[in-house]
Amino acid sequence: MTFYDTVLSPIGELLLTAEDAGLSRVYFEQHRHGSRLSDEWRHAAGSTGPAIDVLAEARRELDAYFAGALTEFTVALAPSGTPFQQRVWTALRGIAFGDTVSYSEIARRIGAPDAVRAVGAANGRNPLSIVVPCHRVIGADGALTGFGGGVERKRWLLQHEGALLM
């Protein structure tokens, strides 16, 4: 069973979903690859159980992140994706707070240096925005390339982390 809740943040409302195994989605209000509610999901209000605990932990961590008190998320994660996407998303979690890397660097880190475009596609399909920091991936020339929540949000997140000067 998938449960959902929303969180207000400095960059807009976030939609969170979780299953018992962990957090499965963090989407912006206008998110390129989804933010629409599914009829199969249940609102977390009034519910109890492991998925509700995951949502509560995600809320606490996101609040701390936006307050500048958290630099690494530890909430359990359960994103759905292909094995290749999972490898890319795992590599994204290795990008330190305040750092940025290129798509080609991620491709190198996962042992697929010729798969830069596939890395870009997997990065764009990351269902756990902010928590799995796809915003920390930039173009080889330093350009702020696409982001599911929009380039302005990407810029805000990178400035918040000190990776971009104002």
Backbone as a ProteinNet text record, in pm:
[ID]
protein_1_A
[PRIMARY]
MTFYDTVLSPIGELLLTAEDAGLSRVYFEQHRHGSRLSDEWRHAAGSTGPAIDVLAEARRELDAYFAGALTEFTVALAPSGTPFQQRVWTALRGIAFGDTVSYSEIARRIGAPDAVRAVGAANGRNPLSIVVPCHRVIGADGALTGFGGGVERKRWLLQHEGALLM
[TERTIARY]
84.2	0	89	55.1	126.3	45.9	113.2	52.7	118.4	45.7	101.4	72.6	152.8	134.1	201.4	179	243.9	322.2	422.3	509.2	523.6	507.2	534.6	683	742	884.9	907.7	1028.1	1057.8	1048.8	1045.3	1037.1	906.3	806.6	674.3	635.5	513.5	462.4	525.6	561.4	618.9	520.3	504.9	423.6	516.3	491.8	571.8	487.1	545.5	478.5	574.4	515.1	596.3	520.4	597.9	549.5	619.4	586.1	649.6	801.9	854	998.6	1072	1001.9	1069.2	999.5	1061.6	1013	1023.2	915	916.7	910.3	860.6	853.2	864.6	931.8	928.9	914.3	795.3	766	729.3	768.3	729.2	586.7	527.4	392	385	477.6	487.9	613.6	594.3	708.1	700.3	809.9	812.2	757.9	791	751.9	650.2	565	454.5	445.9	328	297.5	148.5	85.6	-57.5	-80.7	-183.5	-219.9	-279.1	-252	-310.1	-428.1	-530.7	-646.8	-609.4	-494.8	-451	-377.8	-341.9	-270.9	-370.1	-327.7	-409.9	-339.5	-419	-361.6	-315.8	-205.1	-145.1	-225.2	-304.9	-377.2	-462.1	-443.3	-521.6	-475.6	-370	-319.6	-198.7	-167.8	-49	22	147.1	223.5	357.8	437.2	572.5	578.1	488.3	491.1	463.5	376.2	344.6	466.8	538	661.2	766.3	774.4	868.1	832	704.1	661.6	694.2	673.1	703.9	853.7	936.4	1081.5	1123	1064.8	1096.5	1059.3	945.1	903.3	1005.1	1044.6	1142.6	1273.9	1320.4	1448.3	1439.8	1330.8	1315.8	1308.6	1233.8	1227.8	1367.5	1445.1	1581.2	1670.7	1657	1734.9	1706.7	1579.7	1545.8	1584.4	1593.5	1637.5	1789.6	1859.6	2005.4	2070.9	1994.6	2046.8	2075	2052.1	2073.6	2141.4	2245.9	2317.9	2313	2262.6	2253.1	2127.1	2047.3	1922.6	1950.7	1881.4	1897.9	1767.5	1657.6	1529.2	1541.3	1472.9	1473.7	1412.3	1471.6	1425.7	1378.7	1277	1223.7	1176.3	1266.6	1225.3	1210.9	1117.1	1100.7	1175.2	1251.7	1324.5	1398.4	1453.2	1530.4	1661.4	1729.8	1860.7	1958.2	1957.7	2046.4	2009	1879.3	1835.3	1876.3	1860.9	1898.2	2046.9	2130.9	2275	2303.4	2236.1	2255.1	2208.6	2091.2	2038.1	2126.2	2185.6	2280.2	2402.3	2450.5	2565.3	2530.6	2408.6	2367.5	2377.1	2344.9	2351.5	2494.9	2591.1	2731.9	2784.8	2702.6	2745.6	2725.5	2831.9	2825.9	2746.4	2685.3	2617.1	2713.2	2668.4	2751.7	2839.9	2839.8	2919.5	2829.4	2888.7	2820.8	2913.6	2854.5	2931.6	2861.2	2931	2873.7	2808	2726	2664.3	2772.1	2877	2983.5	3056	3067.1	3130.1	3043.8	2913.4	2824.8	2838.5	2842.5	2859	2990	3095.3	3223.7	3213.3	3148.4	3137.1	3059.4	2965.9	2889.6	2950.5	3066.9	3136.5	3081.1	3013	2955.7	2989.6	3118.4	3159.2	3098.8	3050.6	2989.2	2838.1	2783.7	2638	2591.6	2654.6	2623	2476.3	2426.8	2286.7	2191.2	2223.7	2139.5	2142.9	2257.8	2267.2	2177.3	2179.6	2092.6	1945.8	1908.5	1769.4	1731.2	1820.9	1793.7	1787.2	1875.2	1875.4	1740.5	1691.2	1564.6	1444.5	1460.4	1352.3	1362.5	1457.3	1473.8	1342.8	1279.9	1152.7	1168.1	1290.5	1312.9	1390.7	1333.4	1397.8	1440.5	1548	1610.5	1677.4	1602.3	1655.5	1764.1	1739.2	1841.8	1879.5	1993.5	2022	2056	1958.4	1979.2	2006.6	1967.9	1994.2	2144.1	2224.6	2369.1	2442.4	2368.5	2429.6	2409	2520.1	2516.6	2587.2	2574.1	2640.5	2792.1	2864.3	3011.1	3066.8	2990.4	3033.7	2985.9	2925.6	2876.8	2734.4	2671.1	2533.6	2435.2	2334.6	2226.8	2127	2146.9	2060.8	1931.5	1842.7	1709	1697.8	1580.3	1550.1	1399.8	1356.4	1214.5	1128.7	1184.2	1109.7	1132.6	1210.2	1239.1	1376.7	1440.7	1576.8	1583.3	1478.7	1481.4	1489.1	1417.3	1426.4	1565.1	1619.7	1754.5	1852.5	1841.6	1929.1	1912.6	1787.1	1762	1828.1	1810.5	1867.9	2020.4	2081.8	2227.8	2277.2	2204.8	2241.6	2223.9	2115.6	2089.6	2204.7	2259.7	2368.9	2506.7	2510.4	2638.6	2717.2	2652.9	2721.1	2720.6	2634.6	2627.6	2631.1	2704	2702.2	2574.8	2525	2398.8	2409.4
-117.6	0	124.3	218.2	345.1	452.1	523.6	635.8	763.7	874.2	1002	1110.9	1215.8	1335.9	1449.5	1570	1685.2	1761.7	1832.8	1912.9	2049.2	2154.6	2288.7	2315	2373.8	2403.5	2541.7	2595.3	2725.9	2727.4	2610.6	2605.7	2543.2	2546.6	2498.8	2371.5	2331.2	2211.3	2087.1	1992.1	1865.7	1753.9	1661.6	1542.2	1428	1363.7	1249.9	1124.6	1013.1	883.7	785.1	687.9	585.3	454.7	348.1	213.8	171.3	54.5	7.7	3.5	-25.7	-39.1	94.7	205	333.6	437.4	553.9	667.2	633.7	654.4	616.1	734.4	849.7	966.9	1094.9	1193.9	1332.1	1413.2	1467.3	1541.3	1685.8	1774.4	1914.2	1929.4	2046.4	2073.5	2055.2	2115.5	2096	2014.2	1886.6	1795.2	1727.5	1727	1676.5	1533.8	1448.1	1307.6	1265.3	1355.9	1316.5	1392.2	1413.7	1463.8	1444.1	1384.7	1360.1	1247.7	1264.2	1160.7	1041.2	925.6	803.2	763.6	711	662.3	545.2	483.2	367.9	408.3	536	582.4	624.9	612.4	657.5	771.9	871.4	983.1	932.6	985.6	939.6	979.3	1084.1	1133.9	1024.2	1005.9	908.8	765.3	741.7	605.5	581.7	455.5	416.8	305.1	282.8	173.5	220.5	126.4	158.6	268	265.7	368.4	506.7	513.9	642.4	692.3	600.8	637.4	689.7	628.3	674.4	816	842	976.6	1078.7	1042.8	1133.7	1163.7	1061.4	1081.9	1168.4	1144.8	1225.8	1372	1396.1	1533.6	1599.5	1527.8	1582.5	1615.8	1523.5	1545.9	1660	1666.4	1777.1	1911.4	1916.9	2040.5	2080.2	1983.8	2011.9	2055.3	1991.1	2028.6	2174.8	2210	2346.7	2449	2405.8	2494.8	2506.7	2432.2	2436.9	2350	2259.1	2175.9	2031.9	1997.8	1859.9	1864	1784.8	1780.5	1643.7	1543	1408.7	1340.4	1288.8	1221.4	1075.7	1029.3	891.1	812.3	876.9	808.1	687.7	578.7	459.5	494.8	442	472	346.2	362.9	250.3	298.5	358.3	404.4	287.7	299.8	199.1	245.6	154.5	187.7	67	82.3	-25.2	-43.9	-155.9	-172.4	-59.8	-13.5	96.3	223.7	256	374.9	366.3	249.4	231.3	259.1	213.9	240.5	390.3	459.2	604.1	672.3	634.7	698.6	672.2	554.1	525.3	615.9	635.9	724.5	868.5	910.6	1046.5	1068.1	966.1	977.9	996.3	965.4	983.6	1123	1211.6	1350.1	1427.6	1478.6	1547.2	1677.1	1711.2	1838.6	1950.6	2043.8	2156.4	2129.9	2006.4	1972.3	1956.3	1964.2	1930.9	1842.3	1761.1	1679.2	1681.8	1639.9	1634.9	1499.1	1495.4	1369.4	1268.1	1315.6	1223.3	1167	1244.4	1194.2	1084.6	1102.1	997.3	871.3	887.9	773	699.8	774.8	714.2	640.9	703	643.5	511.4	496.7	370.2	269.1	302.2	208.6	202.3	309.3	314.4	449	475.3	608.3	652.9	559.5	596.2	616.3	604.2	610.2	744.8	852.4	984.5	1021	995.3	1028.6	943.1	816.2	728.2	772.8	819.6	873.7	996.4	1082.6	1200.1	1161.7	1059.6	1013.7	955.2	876	817.7	927	1024.3	1136.7	1209.3	1228.1	1295.9	1217.3	1087.6	1001.3	973.2	1037	1018.3	1054.1	959.1	989.1	1052.6	1070.3	1119.9	1251.3	1351.6	1482.1	1529.2	1599.5	1656.5	1546.8	1444.5	1337.6	1259.6	1224.5	1169.3	1287	1350.2	1485.1	1496.9	1473.3	1489.5	1635.1	1728.3	1870.4	1901.5	1812.6	1834.8	1794.4	1747.2	1709.4	1824	1868.5	1981.6	1943.1	2027.4	2003.3	2012.3	1949.3	1950.5	2092.6	2183.8	2323.2	2406.9	2341.7	2411.9	2462.5	2435.8	2483	2406.1	2478.3	2415.3	2358.2	2233.4	2168	2123.7	2063.2	2027.6	1968.9	1988.9	1939.8	1919.4	1806.4	1773.6	1880.8	1954.7	2060.9	2197.9	2204.9	2332.3	2384.4	2452.7	2501.4	2603.7	2683.4	2781.5	2712.2	2600.9	2525.8	2463	2414.9	2358.2	2464.9	2583.6	2695.1	2725.8	2729.7	2757.8	2652.5	2525.6	2416.7	2425.2	2450.7	2461.4	2584	2693.9	2810.5	2781.5	2714	2675.9	2591.9	2505.6	2417.7	2482.5	2603.1	2671.3	2626.9	2551.8	2504.1	2609.2	2711	2820.1	2950.2	3045.6	3178.3	3249	3333.8	3405.3	3491
0	0	0	-85.6	-93.4	-21	68.5	138.9	90.4	99.3	56	157.5	147.7	226.7	150.2	194.4	132.1	237.6	190	275.1	209.3	287.6	236.6	250.7	147.2	149.6	90.6	105.4	46.9	-106	-168.9	-315.2	-361.5	-276.1	-313.4	-240.5	-262.6	-199	-261.2	-175.2	-219.7	-189.5	-281.7	-263.4	-228.1	-115.3	-71.2	-75.4	-119.3	-107.8	-44.2	24.8	89.8	94.9	93.3	122.2	250.9	300.6	423.6	411.7	291.7	271.5	270.5	243.2	240.9	155.9	149.5	72.1	-76.2	-151.1	-292.4	-388.6	-342.9	-430.8	-349.9	-410.9	-365.6	-493.3	-514.6	-637.3	-605.9	-695.3	-688	-741.8	-715.8	-766	-918.1	-987.9	-1132	-1154	-1174.3	-1186.5	-1322.4	-1393.3	-1530	-1542.3	-1449.7	-1462.3	-1357.5	-1318.2	-1232.8	-1103.7	-1059.9	-926.7	-903.6	-1001.1	-987.4	-887.9	-808.8	-712.8	-784.7	-734.4	-787.4	-699.9	-762.1	-687.5	-597.1	-623.3	-544.7	-416.6	-404	-286.9	-178.9	-53.1	59.1	130.5	170.5	246.6	381.9	428.6	553.5	677.6	667.4	784.8	848	977.6	1052.5	1038.2	960.1	940.4	1030	1051	1126.4	1052.4	1086.3	1027.8	977.6	925.5	880.5	773.6	676	570.8	628.3	726.6	790	867.3	931.3	1001.7	904.4	785.6	682.7	640.1	617	577.2	686	810.7	921.1	926.2	907.3	906.7	787.7	671.3	553.3	577.8	638	669.6	763.2	868.9	964.4	893.8	810.8	743.3	641.7	567	471.6	544	654.5	733.1	780.2	829	875.9	760.1	645.4	526.5	489.2	479.8	440.1	546.4	672.4	780.2	785.9	702.1	699.9	805.3	865.3	974.1	932.1	805.7	759.1	623.5	607.8	480.5	414.4	484.9	428.3	480.1	388.7	424.4	461.6	564.5	608	606.8	570.2	564.1	469.5	502.2	415.5	280	173.8	37.8	-33	-118.2	-196.1	-332.5	-412.2	-545.6	-642.9	-733.9	-839.3	-962.8	-1021.3	-1142.5	-1195.1	-1313.6	-1375.3	-1299.2	-1319.5	-1254.7	-1289.7	-1415.1	-1453.9	-1379.1	-1374.6	-1301.4	-1154.7	-1095.9	-955.2	-933.8	-1028.3	-1018.2	-1022.8	-1114.2	-1125.1	-996.3	-947.2	-826	-704.8	-698.9	-590.7	-602.7	-724.1	-744.8	-706.7	-733.6	-697.5	-546.6	-470.9	-324.4	-276.4	-361.3	-325.6	-353.2	-408.4	-432.4	-302.1	-248.2	-119	-126.8	-16.9	0.4	-36.9	-119.8	-159.8	-279.1	-330.5	-448.2	-570	-685.8	-810.3	-892.3	-977.6	-1070.6	-1205.5	-1307.5	-1441.9	-1467.1	-1569.7	-1610.9	-1649.5	-1715.7	-1755.8	-1633.9	-1527.1	-1405.1	-1342.4	-1342.5	-1289.7	-1375.2	-1506.7	-1596	-1563.7	-1540.6	-1504.4	-1370.8	-1273.8	-1139.5	-1139.7	-1231.9	-1235.4	-1331.5	-1387.5	-1475.5	-1616.1	-1658.7	-1793.6	-1857.7	-1882.9	-1928.7	-2061.3	-2141.8	-2269.6	-2258.8	-2139.5	-2120.4	-2065.2	-2107.6	-2053	-2078	-2198.3	-2228.3	-2145.4	-2128.3	-2045.8	-1900.1	-1853.6	-1718	-1705.6	-1806.1	-1805.2	-1798.9	-1875.1	-1874.2	-1738.3	-1680	-1547.6	-1441.2	-1452.2	-1359.2	-1367.1	-1488	-1508.3	-1457.4	-1442.1	-1392.3	-1242.2	-1176.1	-1032.5	-961.7	-892	-827.5	-689.4	-643.2	-507.1	-508.5	-573.6	-580.7	-442.8	-437.8	-318.6	-235.4	-196.1	-110.9	-184.6	-308.4	-397.5	-487.5	-460.4	-510.6	-658.2	-742.7	-887	-923.4	-835.8	-862.3	-859.6	-804.4	-796.1	-923.4	-1024	-1151.4	-1249.5	-1307.2	-1399.5	-1528.8	-1628.5	-1755.5	-1740.2	-1831.9	-1827.4	-1832	-1893.1	-1902.4	-1783.3	-1683.7	-1565.9	-1577.5	-1691.7	-1712.6	-1624.9	-1577.7	-1501.9	-1601.4	-1634.2	-1731.7	-1664.2	-1740.8	-1696.1	-1557	-1498.7	-1364.6	-1358.5	-1303.5	-1299	-1235.8	-1141.6	-1075.2	-1135.9	-1243.7	-1308.7	-1270.1	-1362.8	-1342.4	-1228.8	-1208.6	-1099.4	-963.1	-948.5	-822.6	-807.8	-917.9	-913.1	-867.3	-923	-885.3	-735.5	-687.9	-546.9	-458.3	-492.4	-412	-407.9	-521.8	-526.6	-448.9	-454.6	-375.2	-226.1	-191.6	-51.4	3.7	-79.9	-38.8	-51.1	-104.4	-120.2	-241.3	-332.2	-451.7	-561.8	-548	-644.2	-566.3	-617.8	-557.4	-601.7	-517.2	-545.2	-668.2
[MASK]
++++++++++++++++++++++++++++++++++++++++++++++++++++++++++++++++++++++++++++++++++++++++++++++++++++++++++++++++++++++++++++++++++++++++++++++++++++++++++++++++++++++

